[in-house]
């Protein structure tokens, strides 16, 4: 059974915090309940002494974790095909297809990327969330990194928090954008629709950068770079900016069919099966060697076909 040994010092910013809250800040890759369990078992100590989860920590105290990792869950290993674009002993990079949910949850207990990963590498059962560092929505395609060792998981989780992992996307949105720019608007749970997110003042900070790749008659093909990684961030930010993603059934009330477009494009827009969003590029420092690695994934067929239809329609408006 894998064991973890972690040690750090309580910074000034956490002075006076509860022990378990401080641990969640210091080691966010583990849940608060996991930290509380380790505290109660004496596997996490302050200056070598056992404390209670509610005890307050002080600046300069040494936090030490010596714990064994149980299997994270009873998730089943399932033989689901994976498109692996890179792997070594510390990480795997997956090119995720549309329709594959990343993580089991309510209503989706299996047939997810986690189940596929546990079949491919059973040792991932010992890592938090089977090594998954970040998620893509069910119908978003593209690149996603998975840690394969605890050392890599710790390093990649910290790199994600510190915004050192570069993630780029391409999307097709409704409306013609004049130029690229930035969207900075906090995102939180929608106040009434609990399965949706929304721009809300009570939300967490969220920053999205984008540039225009190509303008069409009534749509724009854009390249996006995430600075933060909130749930549904891209979809919510562009919907909030009145440029919703084509095909996003969650955040668009109805499909917008511009007047005067070709029948081919009209059909393509009506039948596009998902949000037109693809995680096209991923760049990070290898968690062990430090070498900078970059991967790119070609646009999937459905988005390429949509762009062709948009281009054909744009050509008819120039004629």
Secondary structure, 3 states (H helix, E strand, C coil): CCEEEEEEECCHHHCCCEHHHHHHHHCCCCCHHHHHHHHHCCCEEECCECCCCCCECCCCCEEEEEEECCCCCCCCCCCCCCCEEEECCCEEEEEECCCCCCCCECCECCCCHHHHHHHHCHHHHHCHHHHECCCCCCCCEEEEEEECCHHHHHHHHHHHHCCCCEEEEEEEEECCCCCCEEEECCEEECCCCCCCEEECCCCECCEEEEEEEEECCCEEEEEEEECCCCCCHHHHHHHHCCCCECCCCCCCCCCCCCCCCCHHHHHHHHHCCCCCEEEEEEEEECCCCCCEEEEECCCCHHHHHHHHHHHHHHHHHHC
